Amino acid sequence: MPAKDEVKLAPERLGLSTKDIIYLIVFRELSSDKGYLSDMYQVVRTELSALEKGKGRSYYYQVVNEMERFGWISLQGTIGKKKIYELSESGREKIETFRSTYHESISLLNQMADYLLFVITGSGSSRAPSLSSEQLKLFNRLINVRFLTRYLILRILSDRSHQSETAIDILQLIRDTYHWQCAEGYIYELLHEMEDGEHEWVYGQWQDERRRYYYYRITDQGSMALSQEEESALMFIRNLKNYTGLMLKLFK
């Protein structure tokens, strides 16, 4: 798979910095009880490594000191050399600010990934979430639109009920059947690539001499490529499902 088609998922794509992630982990760890500074660092280190390349211990201490200056957490004492912190009311308010800004969108992205897993594999949720236009744009930035669209085009044209369809009909079928969409112009671009490029997965012809409607059909090469395109689309969907699942744990 070409490197240019790979999508590196990182919190920044959702508008969250490394510092924000540390805030959220510390908030979560202190939300039910007091916590040791050193113990929380081990949690931060583990969870950051699953999301992105982590920062060093000194950066963590710097962030915690900042949280204390902001009044979000307070030092309750020490046992030996171990500092104990507690969440303040101001900190709880900050948690709600993060939650209202990010939680719903991350949850819906997770649900959409789960739904598309169901569409492709039959395992997952059969209920498609309703995404706003901004959430859909975000979802499309976090997956590989090319692989998902190519797979859905081949899947539609391999269905006996849709063996011959126009580009606009294919776009509408993707919207209506799979509750997802890419840009209209992108469908034409991909179909042209799939027809005339190195793949030759589809072929098209005009309905009549007046050239009003151009219909596409799947080729033998396209039928053989369907399972490969399914695996490529699945890789990105599973990646997003796992990634958003990790992000949702920050709000527990």
PEHU-V26608 format. One record per residue. PHI is phi in degrees with one decimal (* if undefined). PSI is psi in degrees with one decimal (none if undefined). OMEGA is omega in radians with two decimals (* if undefined). Layout:
# PEHU-V26608
PHI,PSI,OMEGA
PHI,PSI,OMEGA
This chain:
# PEHU-V26608
*,128.8,-3.10
-60.4,142.0,-3.11
-61.3,-32.7,-3.10
-65.6,-19.2,-3.14
-90.2,-6.3,-3.11
-79.4,143.6,3.12
-114.7,115.8,3.11
-89.3,114.3,-3.13
-84.4,130.9,3.12
-148.9,152.5,-3.12
-54.1,-30.7,-3.13
-57.5,-28.9,-3.14
-66.6,-20.1,3.09
-100.8,1.6,-3.13
90.9,10.7,-3.13
-105.5,129.7,3.09
-88.4,170.7,3.06
-58.6,-39.5,3.12
-62.1,-41.3,3.11
-60.8,-40.4,3.13
-62.7,-42.4,3.11
-63.9,-43.2,3.07
-51.6,-51.7,-3.03
-64.7,-38.9,3.13
-66.0,-45.0,3.12
-63.1,-45.0,3.10
-56.3,-47.6,-3.11
-62.3,-43.5,-3.10
-66.1,-27.2,-3.11
-98.6,-2.8,-3.01
-66.8,-25.8,-3.11
-110.1,-18.2,-3.09
-163.7,172.7,3.04
-68.8,159.6,-3.10
-145.1,151.3,3.09
-82.3,137.9,3.13
-57.2,-45.6,-3.09
-68.1,-37.6,3.13
-66.4,-41.0,3.14
-66.0,-32.5,3.11
-61.6,-40.3,3.14
-63.1,-38.0,3.10
-66.7,-45.8,3.11
-58.1,-46.8,-3.12
-58.9,-44.8,-3.12
-66.6,-47.1,-3.05
-74.1,-35.3,3.09
-65.1,-36.2,-3.12
-64.5,-26.4,3.12
-80.3,-20.6,-3.09
-102.4,-36.2,-3.10
-168.3,177.7,3.08
-68.2,123.5,-3.05
-76.0,164.1,3.05
-92.8,169.6,3.14
-78.9,172.6,-3.12
-60.4,-37.7,-3.11
-63.8,-35.6,3.12
-67.1,-40.2,3.10
-59.5,-47.7,3.13
-61.9,-36.8,3.12
-62.8,-43.2,3.14
-66.4,-43.3,3.13
-62.6,-41.3,3.08
-61.0,-37.9,3.11
-65.0,-43.3,3.11
-60.9,-36.9,3.11
-68.3,-41.0,3.12
-63.6,-36.3,3.13
-72.8,-12.7,-3.13
84.0,14.0,-3.13
-79.5,-30.4,3.10
-134.5,160.0,3.13
-137.5,144.7,3.12
-76.8,124.1,-3.10
-98.6,-13.3,3.14
148.8,-172.9,3.12
-135.5,150.6,2.98
-122.2,107.6,-2.98
67.2,-120.7,3.08
-102.7,5.3,-3.07
-92.5,121.1,3.14
-83.5,142.2,3.13
-116.7,127.8,-3.12
-115.7,158.5,3.12
-134.9,147.3,3.12
-78.5,135.9,3.13
-96.6,171.6,3.08
-63.1,-38.3,3.08
-61.6,-37.1,3.10
-65.1,-40.2,3.11
-64.0,-36.1,3.09
-66.9,-37.6,3.12
-66.1,-37.4,3.08
-58.2,-44.4,-3.14
-65.2,-32.6,3.08
-64.3,-46.4,3.08
-60.5,-44.8,-3.09
-61.3,-46.7,-3.10
-67.4,-26.0,-3.11
-83.4,-39.2,-2.94
-118.3,-31.5,-2.92
-61.4,-46.4,-3.08
-61.3,-46.2,-3.12
-64.0,-43.4,3.13
-63.5,-40.5,3.13
-63.0,-42.4,3.14
-68.6,-36.6,3.07
-63.3,-40.1,3.10
-63.5,-42.4,3.13
-65.7,-38.3,3.13
-67.0,-39.6,3.08
-63.3,-40.9,3.14
-64.6,-39.3,3.13
-65.4,-44.1,-3.14
-68.0,-29.6,3.01
-63.0,-39.0,3.09
-64.9,-43.5,-3.14
-57.9,-42.7,-3.04
-85.2,-41.1,-3.01
-110.2,-17.8,-3.06
85.7,0.0,3.12
-116.3,124.7,-3.08
137.8,-156.8,-3.13
-95.5,133.2,3.13
-85.2,0.5,-3.10
-104.2,121.5,-3.14
-84.2,131.2,3.09
-75.3,161.9,3.10
-98.2,112.2,-3.12
-98.8,140.2,3.00
-71.7,168.8,3.14
-60.7,-37.3,3.12
-70.1,-38.4,3.11
-67.8,-36.0,3.09
-65.3,-42.4,3.10
-60.8,-41.0,3.13
-65.5,-43.8,3.11
-57.8,-44.4,-3.11
-68.4,-24.6,3.06
-75.8,-23.3,-3.05
-96.2,-12.0,3.06
-111.8,-178.1,3.01
-102.2,102.3,-3.06
-62.4,-36.1,-3.11
-58.2,-51.1,-3.08
-67.5,-40.7,-3.14
-65.9,-43.2,-3.12
-66.6,-43.8,3.13
-61.3,-41.1,3.12
-62.4,-46.2,-3.10
-66.7,-35.0,3.08
-61.5,-49.1,-3.14
-64.2,-37.9,-3.13
-64.8,-43.9,-3.14
-63.9,-47.8,-3.08
-71.5,-16.7,3.08
-85.5,-9.0,3.09
-79.2,132.0,-3.10
-58.6,-28.0,-3.13
-77.2,-12.9,-3.06
-136.4,43.9,-3.08
-72.4,-17.2,-3.14
-140.8,111.2,-3.05
-141.2,151.1,3.03
-81.5,166.7,3.13
-60.8,-42.9,-3.10
-68.8,-32.4,3.08
-67.9,-39.2,3.11
-63.5,-43.9,3.11
-59.0,-44.1,-3.13
-66.5,-37.6,3.12
-65.7,-38.3,3.09
-62.9,-44.1,3.12
-63.0,-48.0,-3.02
-76.8,-38.0,-3.04
-85.8,-38.5,-3.02
-112.9,0.5,3.04
55.3,37.5,3.14
-146.9,161.2,3.10
-159.2,155.1,2.96
-114.7,-178.1,-3.14
-67.1,145.0,-3.11
-58.4,-43.7,-3.12
-62.6,-27.9,-3.10
-70.2,-32.5,3.08
-60.1,-46.5,3.14
-63.4,-41.1,3.13
-61.2,-46.4,-3.11
-69.2,-41.6,3.13
-61.8,-39.6,3.10
-63.6,-42.2,3.12
-64.6,-41.6,-3.11
-72.3,-22.5,-3.14
-90.0,-48.1,-2.96
-105.1,-10.3,-3.09
-83.2,-153.9,-3.10
-73.1,-14.7,-3.04
-82.4,-50.6,-3.04
54.7,47.9,-3.12
-85.2,-22.6,3.09
-134.8,158.7,2.97
-134.5,151.7,-3.09
-129.1,156.9,3.07
-152.2,152.4,3.13
-72.4,148.6,-3.12
-65.6,-39.9,-3.14
-155.2,-175.5,-3.09
-66.8,-19.6,3.14
-76.8,-13.2,3.05
55.9,46.8,3.11
-87.6,-37.7,-3.09
-128.2,133.2,3.14
-111.9,117.1,-3.04
-104.0,140.3,3.13
-109.1,145.6,3.02
-131.1,156.4,3.10
-83.9,143.7,3.10
-96.7,173.9,3.07
-61.8,-38.7,3.10
-62.9,-38.5,3.12
-65.5,-40.6,3.12
-63.0,-39.4,3.13
-70.9,-28.4,-3.11
-82.0,-11.7,-3.03
-58.3,-47.0,-3.10
-66.4,-36.1,3.11
-66.4,-42.9,3.12
-66.8,-32.7,3.08
-62.8,-45.0,3.14
-63.8,-39.4,3.13
-64.4,-45.1,3.12
-64.3,-41.0,-3.13
-61.7,-38.0,-3.11
-58.4,-44.7,-3.12
-72.6,-37.3,3.13
-66.4,-43.9,3.12
-64.5,-38.1,3.11
-61.0,-44.1,3.14
-67.9,-39.1,3.11
-59.8,-46.4,3.14
-66.1,-43.8,-3.11
-62.7,-48.6,-3.13
-68.5,-30.0,3.06
-63.3,-41.6,3.09
-64.7,-39.3,-3.14
-66.9,-37.3,-3.14
-65.7,-28.3,3.11
-63.9,-19.8,3.12
-68.8,-20.8,-3.05
-102.1,4.9,-3.13
-77.0,none,*
